[in-house]
Amino acid sequence: MAEEIAEVEERRYPSTLGGALYILVLIAGAVGVAWSGWGDWRIGVTVLAGALLAAALFRLVLPQPDAGMLAVRHRFVDVALFGVVGGVLIFLVRTIPNQPGL
């Protein structure tokens, strides 16, 4: 039993394709948030929205056993939430007017 626990604890890599894609989505999301804070906020939020839309696409095409951490709820709910939030962010970035003097 202790050998099985030690074997599980030693693994430090994603065991599914969805796990690797989840890490890529997290990195892209972090880049978007950082860019929003230290650069042009529109580009940063667009990168974040792109990461969410990519997560929706990955969740849609990956089978359940391979989805990894992208599979939190039912497929439809995951895809809908990722897609709606990503789409709303894109909409807001494109429609909020520039503020004079900023």
C-alpha positions as a printed Julia matrix, in Angstrom:
102×3 Matrix{Float64}:
   0.0    0.0     0.0
   2.79   2.45    0.87
   4.51   1.71   -2.44
   1.35   2.67   -4.33
   1.1    5.97   -2.47
   4.77   6.74   -3.12
   4.29   6.0    -6.82
   1.32   8.38   -7.05
   3.18  11.14   -5.2
   6.24  10.94   -7.49
   4.29  11.69  -10.67
   4.56  15.42  -11.51
   3.25  15.53  -15.07
  -0.24  15.57  -16.6
  -1.48  12.06  -17.26
  -3.96  13.06  -19.99
  -3.96  15.29  -23.04
  -6.62  17.39  -21.33
  -4.28  17.93  -18.4
  -1.58  19.31  -20.68
  -4.1   21.52  -22.48
  -5.42  22.71  -19.12
  -1.91  23.86  -18.21
  -1.67  25.74  -21.52
  -5.02  27.44  -20.84
  -3.84  28.42  -17.35
  -0.6   29.88  -18.73
  -2.47  31.83  -21.42
  -4.96  33.09  -18.83
  -2.13  34.21  -16.54
  -0.42  36.0   -19.43
  -3.71  37.77  -20.23
  -4.23  38.89  -16.64
  -0.61  40.08  -16.35
  -0.83  41.92  -19.66
  -4.02  43.61  -18.5
  -2.27  44.85  -15.38
   0.98  46.07  -16.9
   0.14  46.77  -20.52
  -2.8   47.49  -22.77
  -5.84  46.09  -20.94
  -7.68  45.38  -24.19
  -4.97  43.04  -25.42
  -4.75  41.33  -22.02
  -8.48  40.72  -21.77
  -8.53  39.49  -25.38
  -5.79  36.97  -24.55
  -7.76  35.85  -21.48
 -10.93  35.5   -23.56
  -9.0   33.53  -26.17
  -7.78  31.15  -23.46
 -11.36  30.59  -22.3
 -12.61  30.02  -25.83
  -9.75  27.56  -26.43
 -10.75  25.74  -23.23
 -14.31  25.5   -24.56
 -13.05  24.04  -27.83
 -10.74  21.57  -26.07
 -13.57  20.44  -23.77
 -15.89  20.03  -26.74
 -13.57  17.8   -28.78
 -11.83  15.74  -26.09
 -13.51  12.56  -24.89
 -14.43  12.45  -21.2
 -11.53  10.18  -20.07
  -8.97  12.45  -21.77
 -10.39  15.82  -20.72
  -8.51  15.97  -17.42
  -9.14  19.11  -15.36
 -11.13  20.67  -18.2
 -13.96  18.3   -17.27
 -15.53  19.78  -14.16
 -19.23  19.36  -14.9
 -21.18  17.9   -17.8
 -19.66  18.64  -21.2
 -22.48  20.96  -22.25
 -22.21  23.03  -19.07
 -18.4   23.31  -19.3
 -18.47  24.33  -22.97
 -21.33  26.78  -22.4
 -19.66  28.48  -19.43
 -16.23  28.76  -21.06
 -17.77  29.96  -24.31
 -20.17  32.49  -22.8
 -17.58  34.06  -20.5
 -14.99  34.2   -23.31
 -17.54  35.66  -25.72
 -18.75  38.27  -23.23
 -15.17  39.37  -22.59
 -14.54  39.77  -26.34
 -17.8   41.73  -26.66
 -16.84  44.05  -23.8
 -13.32  44.64  -25.14
 -14.73  45.61  -28.52
 -17.57  47.82  -27.27
 -16.14  49.79  -24.3
 -15.09  53.19  -25.67
 -11.66  54.69  -25.02
 -11.64  57.15  -22.16
 -10.17  60.56  -22.98
  -7.03  61.43  -21.04
  -6.17  57.85  -20.05
